[in-house]
Amino acid sequence: MTFCSRPRCILVIFLWLGASSSSSFTGIRAEEEEEQQRHGVTSTPTFTAASPTASLHHLPPNTTTTTTLNQESRAGVLLETSPITLRETQMLLEFQQGVTKDPSSKLVNWNLTVQPNMCNWTGIVCDVGQEYVVTLNLTGNILEGFISPVLGGLQNLEILVLSDNKFAGNVPSSLSALRYLTHLDLSNNDLQGTLPPEITNCTALVYLDLSNNLIVGSIPPDLGNLANLESLFLNGNDFTAAIPRSLGNCSRLSSINLSGNNLVGPIPFELGQLASLDLLILSQNNLTGMIPTSIATGCLNLTNLDLSSNKLNGGIPPELGQLQMLKVLRLQGNNLTGPIPDTLGLCQSLTDLIVGPNPLTGRIPLELGRLKQLTSLVITGTDITGSIPYTLSNCTNLRRLQLFSNQLSGTIPAGLGKCTNLTVLELANNQLSGPIPSSLGNLMNLGRLDVRSNQLTGIIPPELGQLKALVELHLSDNNLSGPLITEVGLLKSIEKLNLNNNFFTGKLPLSLSNCATIIELNLSENNFSGPIPGDIITGLRALSYLSLENNQLSGPIPTELGNLEFIIVIDLSVNNLTGDIPVILGKCKGLVLLNVSNNHLTGELPSSLAPLPILTQFSVAYNDLVGPIPVNGFFANLTEASFVGNPGLCGPQVQRNCTGPYQRPCSGLKCHRKWVYVVSGAAGFVLALVGLGIFLWMSGEKKKCVTSTRKELGIYTTQMKVTAEDLWASTEGFSETNILGVGGYSTVYKGVLPGGMAIAVKRLNMDREISNEHDLTHELQILRNLRHKNLLKVYGFVATPELRALVMEFVPNGSLHVQLHKGETCGLSWETRLNIAIGVADAMIHLHHECHEPIIHRDLKPSNILLDPDYNARVADFGIAKNVHFDGNGETTVSGLFGTTGYIAPEYATSNKVSTKGDVYSYGVVILEMLTRKQPTDDTFTPGTWLSLWVLKAYPDRINDILDSSLKGVYRSQEKEIHMLIRIGLLCTRDVPHDRPSMKDVRDMLTQLKHPSRLSISATSYPSMSELADIHAGRFHGPYPLHLSSYDTGSGCNSTGKKSTGGKKGRWSSGKQRS
């Protein structure tokens, strides 16, 4: 019997449906209540068959309105609404209760008072009959709360999109009941927990996107049962374990993105079965193994293949050349080896080819010049050699060409000037030579040109002035010469101009003032002369970084600097500037660094600088300043190092009282005879050697002068006034209680001068007369021009017939050896140890690469690494250092074996040939000792075992057995960095010198450790795990992938601080520290 032509008019039908359905949602209700309790949300009453009208009385009103329906209105709604609609309306309102914040008020109309028909609510699409929900789409509304499990009751739901909100909690397992669901998008939320395996019951799924959440656990293997699935996006979560091989069963899959997780294991071979696959992105995981060739042979429709930032090894499969549809290929940040296949030139659709950093070898294939659609070519951080292919000039669509940090040689192809779409051209850190092609002036769209750290010669082509879009120009660390061209003033968009460490000459062109957009200007370490024109400074109104250090600039410091509103760094050190420090610099409120040291500045320190709020790095050392040092503002926190070499300054910072009129120190015969002053620099050192010669002659005649106990020679590089009597008094008669360390040739004492300044006194043993005189002469020769923040400062020496002593900087934290081994535990944090490693590396780079002739330390060990108050490293003890002339093999000959057992390179035991690679070996031992707190010949080692071998046997499977116990607490958070530092230590201690890196390479690796986000094993060519295994087994005899023998002689710096043209520069050179 028919009651009514419209079923929704019949209340009886609703009562029957309500009763029959109440039990089916019991599980959903329990899940919802549990979720609500976790989030503090009150549960909403449900419909019951016994009293549907009463249930409507309890429908939750929207929080934005106080209006309620009266009894008659509710009855009207009831009589005009189907039971299915009522049930789904209630479910949507319960879902709304899980939304705790709705900042855009998108759900304001989810209210029966405002809008009785749910099909008209925001984000809701119903079926044609307006009876049930088929789409729920609330994307991008920044909703907060949790996703109510009640949504699993919307049985006809086809599309559920809640992306770009802030939902937390778990992915409801109840969604597995949605058998018609084709699109599920919960991306860009804060969902946690695991992905419910029940989700695979949604067999109609075509599109699944859970990307950018906080989901953990493994990817359910049963996803392979989703036969209709076409798009799978799980990227940006924390999935672990392996990629399910079953995904190869989803034959309709066209897009897979699993990037940004912690997936491990190999890339499943079965993915090659996905013939429809268009996009495969597996980047930023921990995948291992080789790239499956099945992907290249089976996924012929691929347009985007991204396997970057994993741990893949092996070669790049030549079969990739079969992917004719491929547009994007990203393989950077792995351990891929071998050559770049020339078959990639067959991928005619390629627009983006990024294969570095990786430890690839060989040459850049000429065939890449066939890729006419190519817009980005990135080959960086590899061991690739040879020249830049001239065929790249055919790739006229190129917008980005990055070939930096390789071993490329030859010239820059002039044909690159044809690639007029280029916006980025980076060729830095190679071994390129010859001139900069003038044809680069045709690249009108170029925004960044970086050719730093090569061996380029010649002048800056005037044609570069045509580059109106150029924002960054980096030409530093080359052998460029000539004047700074006036055409530089035509660069109207330039923001960064770095020309440091070249051989540019002449005056600064006034046209530079036209570059009003410059933010960073670095012209340091050249031979510029003449004044700093104030007009230039006035024009550079956006300037924040100015470095003109280490030139031959003269005249006053321009007062116009005080008008630079955005200036942060001013470095004018090591020039010939004269006059006063401008008072107006006190207007530079954003100044962080001001360095005007090593000039000829006069007058007093302006008190206007004291209030500068963030000035923390300040030096006026080695000038002719006089008067009191301000004690307020930032001056109160400065130490003597900021003022050293200004004997006319007084104040607590330099431990000189300000009494009476301020006068320049006396000079010549006006001074008391017991003081001998020698200015710093070459002239002063000549006097030092003459004086030393006189003394040595006197020593030879000492039998005739036994009563001359007070005749002495005092030579001080900083004009410090110290006598033998002062040293005796400061050390309490060289008391044993003041001993800091004892060596075979000397004893080091702590001393305190009358003004309170602490010093270290290295007293040479008098019973080794001849060798000591040689040692003293030699050490002074080495120390002549050594000025580096990580080398121990030597103030001078005192010599009498009874005493020969070096006066040195005192560092309060003792040696690294003491810090590592003085107690049961070590208080040095991971960060401190890494900083020490970097500091020592910087010091060794200065010795090996930045001096006129390389200096080999020959006794680098923890007891010769001292630590200042901030635990910065100071390398000390050059008593056996060797200033050398290398032969063609980067070696020199010495007599005798020097150094300390355990730190001596193995080749020194069988040959009198030494090289910088011996110091690299010692450095590697120090690194491993810092990480393990084991000395190189520890008593716990079995016979025939030494530190590096002990570490190699345990690494990486038993790393907890070798790591210092105080580092184990940070191992989980710093695992990758600690692993890399161990590998650096093992690399430095390779048996064959040629297999070790240079200190420049080591420093580059350490720099990446300081920036873990950029850390890439392949970027720095660490030895692979397989190589380490081969080394341990004695199977590996090949050289370190980088051809590092070219680093042994260094680039060098002569006595003027300029680069020596005879040396070779390292691939990772990033600039030269000033001598």
Backbone hydrogen bonds, N-H to C=O, Kabsch-Sander energy under -0.5 kcal/mol:
donor,donor_aa,acceptor,acceptor_aa,energy
3,F,1,M,-0.6
9,C,6,R,-2.2
10,I,7,P,-1.8
11,L,9,C,-0.8
14,F,10,I,-1.3
15,L,11,L,-2.3
16,W,12,V,-2.3
17,L,13,I,-2.7
18,G,14,F,-3.0
19,A,15,L,-2.0
20,S,16,W,-2.2
21,S,17,L,-1.8
22,S,18,G,-1.2
23,S,19,A,-0.5
25,F,21,S,-0.9
25,F,22,S,-0.6
26,T,23,S,-1.3
29,R,25,F,-2.8
30,A,26,T,-2.3
31,E,27,G,-2.2
32,E,28,I,-2.7
33,E,29,R,-2.8
34,E,30,A,-2.1
35,E,31,E,-2.1
36,Q,32,E,-2.9
37,Q,33,E,-2.4
38,R,34,E,-1.6
39,H,35,E,-1.3
40,G,36,Q,-0.7
40,G,37,Q,-0.6
41,V,36,Q,-2.6
55,S,51,S,-1.9
56,L,52,P,-1.8
57,H,53,T,-1.4
58,H,54,A,-0.8
58,H,55,S,-1.1
59,L,56,L,-1.4
65,T,62,N,-1.7
74,R,70,N,-2.4
75,A,71,Q,-2.0
76,G,72,E,-1.9
77,V,73,S,-2.3
78,L,74,R,-2.5
79,L,75,A,-2.4
80,E,76,G,-1.1
81,T,78,L,-1.1
86,L,82,S,-2.5
87,R,83,P,-2.7
88,E,84,I,-2.5
89,T,85,T,-2.6
90,Q,86,L,-2.4
91,M,87,R,-1.9
92,L,88,E,-2.3
93,L,89,T,-2.2
94,E,90,Q,-2.1
95,F,91,M,-2.5
96,Q,92,L,-2.3
97,Q,93,L,-1.4
98,G,94,E,-0.7
98,G,95,F,-1.2
99,V,96,Q,-1.7
100,T,98,G,-0.8
100,T,144,E,-1.6
101,K,144,E,-1.3
104,S,141,N,-0.6
105,S,102,D,-2.0
108,V,105,S,-1.1
110,W,107,L,-1.7
111,N,109,N,-2.1
115,Q,111,N,-3.6
118,M,116,P,-0.7
120,N,117,N,-2.0
121,W,118,M,-2.0
124,I,121,W,-1.9
125,V,135,T,-2.2
127,D,132,Y,-2.0
130,Q,127,D,-2.0
134,V,125,V,-2.9
135,T,125,V,-2.1
136,L,159,I,-2.6
137,N,123,G,-2.9
138,L,161,V,-2.8
140,G,163,S,-2.3
141,N,138,L,-0.8
142,I,164,D,-1.2
144,E,101,K,-2.1
145,G,166,K,-0.8
146,F,98,G,-1.8
147,I,168,A,-0.7
148,S,146,F,-0.8
151,L,148,S,-1.7
152,G,149,P,-2.1
153,G,150,V,-2.4
154,L,151,L,-1.7
155,Q,153,G,-2.2
157,L,154,L,-2.3
158,E,134,V,-2.5
159,I,134,V,-2.1
160,L,183,H,-2.8
161,V,136,L,-3.1
162,L,185,D,-2.9
164,D,187,S,-2.0
165,N,188,N,-0.9
166,K,143,L,-3.3
168,A,145,G,-3.1
171,V,192,Q,-0.5
175,L,172,P,-1.3
176,S,173,S,-1.9
177,A,174,S,-2.1
178,L,175,L,-1.9
179,R,177,A,-1.7
181,L,178,L,-1.1
182,T,158,E,-2.9
183,H,158,E,-2.1
184,L,207,Y,-2.6
185,D,160,L,-2.8
186,L,209,D,-2.6
188,N,211,S,-2.6
189,N,212,N,-0.8
190,D,167,F,-2.6
192,Q,169,G,-3.3
195,L,216,V,-0.6
199,I,196,P,-1.9
200,T,197,P,-1.7
201,N,198,E,-2.7
202,C,199,I,-1.7
203,T,201,N,-2.4
205,L,202,C,-2.0
206,V,182,T,-3.1
207,Y,182,T,-2.7
208,L,231,S,-2.3
209,D,184,L,-2.8
210,L,233,F,-2.8
212,N,235,N,-3.0
213,N,236,G,-0.6
214,L,191,L,-2.7
216,V,193,G,-2.6
217,G,238,D,-0.6
219,I,240,T,-0.5
223,L,220,P,-1.8
224,G,221,P,-1.8
225,N,222,D,-2.5
226,L,223,L,-1.8
227,A,225,N,-1.9
228,N,203,T,-0.5
229,L,226,L,-1.4
230,E,206,V,-2.8
231,S,206,V,-2.0
232,L,255,S,-2.4
233,F,208,L,-2.8
234,L,232,L,-0.5
234,L,257,N,-2.5
235,N,257,N,-0.8
236,G,259,S,-2.4
238,D,215,I,-2.7
240,T,217,G,-2.5
243,I,264,V,-0.5
247,L,244,P,-1.4
248,G,245,R,-1.9
249,N,246,S,-2.7
250,C,247,L,-1.4
251,S,249,N,-2.1
253,L,250,C,-2.2
254,S,230,E,-3.2
255,S,230,E,-2.0
256,I,279,L,-2.4
257,N,232,L,-2.5
258,L,281,I,-2.8
260,G,283,S,-1.9
261,N,284,Q,-0.7
262,N,239,F,-2.5
264,V,241,A,-2.3
265,G,286,N,-0.6
271,L,268,P,-1.3
272,G,269,F,-1.9
273,Q,270,E,-2.4
274,L,271,L,-1.6
275,A,273,Q,-1.8
276,S,251,S,-0.5
277,L,274,L,-1.6
278,D,254,S,-3.2
279,L,254,S,-2.3
280,L,304,N,-2.7
281,I,256,I,-2.7
282,L,280,L,-0.5
282,L,306,D,-3.1
284,Q,308,S,-1.9
285,N,309,S,-1.0
286,N,263,L,-2.5
288,T,265,G,-1.9
295,I,292,P,-1.0
296,A,292,P,-0.6
297,T,293,T,-1.8
298,G,294,S,-2.7
299,C,295,I,-1.5
300,L,298,G,-0.9
302,L,299,C,-1.7
303,T,278,D,-3.2
304,N,278,D,-1.7
305,L,328,V,-2.8
306,D,280,L,-2.6
307,L,305,L,-0.5
307,L,330,R,-2.8
309,S,332,Q,-2.8
310,N,333,G,-0.7
311,K,287,L,-2.4
313,N,289,G,-2.4
316,I,337,T,-0.5
316,I,339,P,-0.5
320,L,317,P,-1.8
321,G,318,P,-2.0
322,Q,319,E,-2.6
323,L,320,L,-1.9
324,Q,322,Q,-1.9
325,M,300,L,-0.5
326,L,323,L,-1.1
327,K,303,T,-2.6
328,V,303,T,-2.4
329,L,352,D,-2.7
330,R,305,L,-2.5
331,L,329,L,-0.5
331,L,354,I,-3.3
332,Q,354,I,-0.6
333,G,357,P,-2.4
334,N,357,P,-0.9
335,N,312,L,-2.8
337,T,314,G,-2.6
340,I,363,R,-0.5
344,L,341,P,-1.5
345,G,342,D,-1.7
346,L,343,T,-2.4
347,C,344,L,-1.5
348,Q,346,L,-2.2
350,L,347,C,-2.1
351,T,327,K,-3.4
352,D,327,K,-2.5
353,L,376,S,-2.7
354,I,329,L,-2.8
355,V,378,V,-2.3
356,G,378,V,-0.9
358,N,381,G,-0.7
360,L,358,N,-1.8
361,T,338,G,-2.2
368,L,365,P,-1.3
369,G,366,L,-2.0
370,R,367,E,-2.2
371,L,368,L,-1.6
372,K,370,R,-1.9
374,L,371,L,-1.3
375,T,351,T,-3.0
376,S,351,T,-2.4
377,L,400,R,-2.6
378,V,353,L,-2.7
379,I,377,L,-0.5
379,I,402,Q,-2.8
381,G,404,F,-1.3
382,T,405,S,-0.8
383,D,360,L,-2.2
385,T,362,G,-2.6
392,L,389,P,-1.4
393,S,390,Y,-1.6
394,N,391,T,-2.3
395,C,392,L,-1.6
396,T,394,N,-2.0
398,L,395,C,-1.8
399,R,375,T,-3.1
400,R,375,T,-2.6
401,L,424,V,-2.5
402,Q,377,L,-2.7
403,L,401,L,-0.5
403,L,426,E,-3.2
405,S,428,A,-2.4
406,N,429,N,-0.8
407,Q,384,I,-2.1
409,S,386,G,-2.6
410,G,431,Q,-0.5
416,L,413,P,-1.5
417,G,414,A,-1.9
418,K,415,G,-2.4
419,C,416,L,-1.5
420,T,418,K,-2.2
421,N,396,T,-0.5
422,L,419,C,-1.9
423,T,399,R,-3.2
424,V,399,R,-2.0
425,L,448,R,-2.5
426,E,401,L,-2.6
427,L,425,L,-0.5
427,L,450,D,-3.3
428,A,450,D,-0.6
429,N,452,R,-2.0
430,N,453,S,-0.9
431,Q,408,L,-2.8
433,S,410,G,-2.7
434,G,455,Q,-0.6
440,L,437,P,-1.4
441,G,438,S,-2.0
442,N,439,S,-2.2
443,L,440,L,-1.6
444,M,442,N,-2.1
445,N,420,T,-0.6
446,L,443,L,-1.8
447,G,423,T,-2.7
448,R,423,T,-1.6
449,L,472,E,-2.4
450,D,425,L,-2.6
451,V,474,H,-2.6
453,S,476,S,-2.1
454,N,477,D,-0.9
455,Q,432,L,-2.8
457,T,434,G,-2.1
458,G,479,N,-0.5
464,L,461,P,-2.0
465,G,462,P,-2.0
466,Q,463,E,-2.2
467,L,464,L,-1.8
468,K,466,Q,-2.1
470,L,467,L,-1.5
471,V,447,G,-2.5
472,E,447,G,-2.1
473,L,496,K,-2.7
474,H,449,L,-2.8
475,L,473,L,-0.6
475,L,498,N,-3.1
476,S,498,N,-0.7
477,D,500,N,-2.2
478,N,501,N,-0.9
479,N,456,L,-2.2
481,S,458,G,-2.6
482,G,503,F,-0.6
484,L,505,T,-0.5
485,I,483,P,-0.8
488,V,485,I,-1.5
489,G,486,T,-2.0
490,L,487,E,-2.4
491,L,488,V,-1.5
492,K,490,L,-1.9
494,I,491,L,-1.0
495,E,471,V,-3.4
496,K,471,V,-2.3
497,L,520,E,-2.8
498,N,473,L,-2.6
499,L,497,L,-0.6
499,L,522,N,-3.0
500,N,522,N,-0.6
501,N,524,S,-2.1
502,N,525,E,-0.9
503,F,480,L,-2.9
505,T,482,G,-2.0
506,G,527,N,-0.6
512,L,509,P,-1.7
513,S,510,L,-2.0
514,N,511,S,-2.1
515,C,512,L,-1.7
516,A,514,N,-2.1
518,I,515,C,-1.6
519,I,495,E,-3.0
520,E,495,E,-2.8
521,L,545,Y,-2.7
522,N,497,L,-2.7
523,L,521,L,-0.5
523,L,547,S,-2.7
524,S,547,S,-0.5
525,E,549,E,-2.7
526,N,550,N,-0.8
527,N,504,F,-2.5
529,S,506,G,-2.1
530,G,552,Q,-0.7
537,I,533,P,-1.4
538,T,534,G,-2.4
539,G,535,D,-1.7
540,L,536,I,-1.3
541,R,539,G,-1.5
542,A,516,A,-0.6
543,L,540,L,-1.5
544,S,519,I,-2.8
545,Y,519,I,-2.2
546,L,569,V,-2.1
547,S,521,L,-2.4
548,L,571,D,-3.0
549,E,571,D,-0.5
550,N,573,S,-2.2
551,N,574,V,-1.1
552,Q,528,F,-2.7
554,S,530,G,-2.1
555,G,576,N,-0.6
557,I,578,T,-0.5
557,I,580,D,-0.5
561,L,558,P,-1.5
562,G,559,T,-1.8
563,N,560,E,-1.9
564,L,561,L,-1.7
565,E,563,N,-1.0
567,I,564,L,-0.9
568,I,544,S,-2.9
569,V,544,S,-2.2
570,I,593,L,-2.1
571,D,546,L,-2.5
572,L,595,N,-2.9
573,S,595,N,-0.6
574,V,597,S,-2.0
575,N,598,N,-1.2
576,N,553,L,-2.9
578,T,555,G,-2.2
579,G,600,H,-0.6
585,L,582,P,-1.3
586,G,583,V,-2.0
587,K,584,I,-2.3
588,C,585,L,-1.8
589,K,587,K,-2.1
591,L,588,C,-1.8
592,V,568,I,-3.2
593,L,568,I,-2.1
594,L,617,Q,-2.6
595,N,570,I,-2.5
596,V,619,S,-2.6
598,N,621,A,-2.8
599,N,622,Y,-1.0
600,H,577,L,-2.5
602,T,579,G,-2.3
609,L,606,P,-1.5
610,A,607,S,-1.2
612,L,609,L,-1.8
614,I,589,K,-0.5
616,T,592,V,-1.9
616,T,614,I,-0.6
617,Q,592,V,-2.4
618,F,616,T,-0.6
619,S,594,L,-2.0
620,V,642,S,-2.9
622,Y,644,V,-2.6
624,D,601,L,-2.4
626,V,603,G,-2.4
627,G,648,G,-1.8
629,I,650,C,-2.4
634,F,610,A,-1.5
635,F,632,N,-1.2
636,A,633,G,-1.4
637,N,634,F,-1.6
638,L,635,F,-1.3
642,S,639,T,-1.5
643,F,640,E,-2.1
644,V,640,E,-1.3
646,N,643,F,-0.9
648,G,625,L,-0.6
649,L,646,N,-2.3
650,C,627,G,-1.9
651,G,656,R,-3.2
654,V,651,G,-1.1
655,Q,652,P,-0.5
656,R,651,G,-1.8
659,T,657,N,-1.1
663,Q,661,P,-0.6
670,K,667,S,-1.4
671,C,668,G,-1.4
675,W,672,H,-1.7
678,V,716,Y,-0.7
685,F,681,G,-1.9
686,V,682,A,-2.1
687,L,683,A,-1.8
688,A,684,G,-1.9
689,L,685,F,-2.4
690,V,686,V,-2.5
691,G,687,L,-3.0
692,L,688,A,-2.6
693,G,689,L,-2.6
694,I,690,V,-2.4
695,F,691,G,-2.4
696,L,692,L,-2.9
697,W,693,G,-2.2
698,M,694,I,-2.4
699,S,695,F,-2.7
700,G,696,L,-1.8
701,E,697,W,-0.9
701,E,698,M,-0.7
702,K,699,S,-1.4
704,K,701,E,-1.9
705,C,702,K,-0.9
708,S,705,C,-2.1
709,T,707,T,-1.7
711,K,708,S,-0.9
712,E,710,R,-0.5
713,L,799,A,-2.6
715,I,797,F,-2.3
717,T,795,Y,-2.0
718,T,795,Y,-1.0
719,Q,678,V,-0.5
719,Q,716,Y,-1.2
722,V,720,M,-0.8
727,L,723,T,-2.2
728,W,724,A,-2.3
729,A,725,E,-2.6
730,S,726,D,-3.3
731,T,727,L,-1.5
732,E,729,A,-1.4
733,G,728,W,-3.9
735,S,731,T,-2.3
738,N,735,S,-1.6
739,I,736,E,-1.4
740,L,748,V,-3.6
741,G,748,V,-1.4
743,G,746,S,-3.2
747,T,763,R,-2.0
748,V,741,G,-3.0
749,Y,761,V,-2.7
750,K,738,N,-2.7
751,G,759,I,-2.9
752,V,730,S,-1.3
753,L,757,M,-2.8
756,G,753,L,-2.7
759,I,751,G,-3.0
760,A,808,M,-2.6
761,V,749,Y,-2.9
762,K,760,A,-0.6
762,K,806,L,-2.7
763,R,747,T,-2.9
763,R,761,V,-0.9
764,L,762,K,-0.7
764,L,804,R,-2.5
765,N,745,Y,-2.4
768,R,765,N,-1.0
772,N,768,R,-2.7
773,E,769,E,-2.4
774,H,770,I,-2.2
775,D,771,S,-3.2
776,L,772,N,-3.4
777,T,773,E,-2.4
778,H,774,H,-3.1
779,E,775,D,-3.2
780,L,776,L,-2.2
781,Q,777,T,-2.1
782,I,778,H,-2.3
783,L,779,E,-2.3
784,R,780,L,-0.6
784,R,781,Q,-0.9
785,N,782,I,-0.5
787,R,785,N,-1.0
791,L,788,H,-2.0
792,L,875,V,-2.5
795,Y,793,K,-0.5
795,Y,807,V,-2.3
796,G,807,V,-1.4
797,F,715,I,-2.8
798,V,805,A,-2.5
799,A,713,L,-2.6
800,T,803,L,-3.5
805,A,798,V,-2.5
806,L,762,K,-2.2
807,V,796,G,-3.0
808,M,760,A,-3.4
808,M,806,L,-0.6
809,E,793,K,-2.8
810,F,758,A,-0.7
811,V,809,E,-0.5
813,N,867,L,-1.6
814,G,811,V,-1.1
816,L,862,P,-1.1
816,L,865,I,-2.9
817,H,862,P,-1.1
819,Q,815,S,-2.0
820,L,816,L,-2.1
821,H,817,H,-2.3
822,K,818,V,-1.7
833,R,829,S,-2.4
834,L,830,W,-2.4
835,N,831,E,-2.3
836,I,832,T,-2.4
837,A,833,R,-2.4
838,I,834,L,-2.2
839,G,835,N,-2.7
840,V,836,I,-2.7
841,A,837,A,-2.0
842,D,838,I,-2.5
843,A,839,G,-2.1
844,M,840,V,-2.4
845,I,841,A,-2.3
846,H,842,D,-1.9
847,L,843,A,-1.9
848,H,844,M,-2.9
849,H,845,I,-3.0
850,E,845,I,-0.8
850,E,846,H,-1.1
852,H,1053,C,-1.2
855,I,847,L,-2.8
856,I,854,P,-0.5
856,I,882,K,-2.9
857,H,855,I,-0.6
864,N,861,K,-1.8
865,I,862,P,-1.5
866,L,864,N,-0.6
866,L,874,R,-3.0
867,L,814,G,-2.5
868,D,872,N,-2.1
871,Y,868,D,-2.6
874,R,866,L,-2.4
875,V,790,N,-3.2
876,A,864,N,-2.8
881,A,878,F,-1.3
882,K,856,I,-2.9
884,V,854,P,-2.0
884,V,882,K,-0.7
886,F,884,V,-0.5
887,D,891,E,-2.9
890,G,887,D,-2.0
892,T,914,V,-2.1
894,V,912,N,-2.5
898,F,896,G,-0.6
903,Y,900,T,-2.3
904,I,900,T,-0.9
908,Y,905,A,-1.6
909,A,906,P,-1.2
910,T,907,E,-0.9
911,S,907,E,-0.9
914,V,892,T,-2.9
918,G,915,S,-1.8
919,D,915,S,-0.6
920,V,916,T,-1.6
921,Y,917,K,-1.8
922,S,918,G,-2.0
923,Y,919,D,-2.6
924,G,920,V,-2.3
925,V,921,Y,-1.9
926,V,922,S,-2.2
927,I,923,Y,-2.4
928,L,924,G,-2.2
929,E,925,V,-2.4
930,M,926,V,-2.4
931,L,927,I,-1.6
932,T,928,L,-1.8
933,R,929,E,-2.7
938,D,935,Q,-1.6
941,F,938,D,-1.6
945,T,942,T,-1.8
947,L,936,P,-1.4
950,W,946,W,-2.8
951,V,947,L,-2.5
952,L,948,S,-2.4
953,K,949,L,-2.2
954,A,950,W,-1.1
955,Y,951,V,-2.0
958,R,954,A,-3.0
959,I,956,P,-1.2
961,D,958,R,-1.3
962,I,958,R,-0.7
962,I,959,I,-0.9
963,L,959,I,-1.9
964,D,931,L,-2.9
967,L,964,D,-2.2
968,K,964,D,-0.7
968,K,965,S,-0.8
970,V,967,L,-1.1
971,Y,967,L,-0.6
971,Y,968,K,-0.5
974,Q,970,V,-2.3
975,E,972,R,-0.5
978,I,974,Q,-3.0
979,H,975,E,-2.5
980,M,976,K,-2.1
981,L,977,E,-2.3
982,I,978,I,-2.3
983,R,979,H,-2.2
984,I,980,M,-2.1
985,G,981,L,-2.3
986,L,982,I,-2.4
987,L,983,R,-2.3
988,C,984,I,-2.4
989,T,985,G,-1.1
990,R,987,L,-1.2
995,D,992,V,-1.6
996,R,993,P,-1.7
1002,V,998,S,-2.1
1003,R,999,M,-2.5
1004,D,1000,K,-1.9
1005,M,1001,D,-2.2
1006,L,1002,V,-2.5
1007,T,1003,R,-2.1
1008,Q,1004,D,-1.7
1009,L,1005,M,-1.5
1010,K,1006,L,-1.3
1011,H,1007,T,-0.5
1011,H,1008,Q,-1.0
1014,R,1011,H,-2.4
1015,L,1012,P,-1.3
1020,T,1016,S,-0.9
1020,T,1017,I,-0.9
1021,S,1018,S,-0.9
1022,Y,1017,I,-1.6
1028,L,1024,S,-2.4
1029,A,1025,M,-2.2
1030,D,1026,S,-2.3
1031,I,1027,E,-2.7
1032,H,1028,L,-2.4
1033,A,1029,A,-2.0
1034,G,1030,D,-0.7
1034,G,1031,I,-1.0
1035,R,1030,D,-2.8
1036,F,1030,D,-1.2
1037,H,1035,R,-0.6
1044,L,1042,L,-1.8
1046,S,1043,H,-0.8
1047,Y,1044,L,-2.2
1048,D,1045,S,-1.3
1050,G,1047,Y,-0.8
1051,S,849,H,-0.6
1052,G,849,H,-4.2
1054,N,1058,K,-2.5
1057,G,1054,N,-2.6
1060,S,1051,S,-0.9
1060,S,1052,G,-1.3
1063,G,1051,S,-0.6
1063,G,1060,S,-1.0
1064,K,1050,G,-0.8
1069,S,1066,G,-1.3
1070,S,1071,G,-0.5
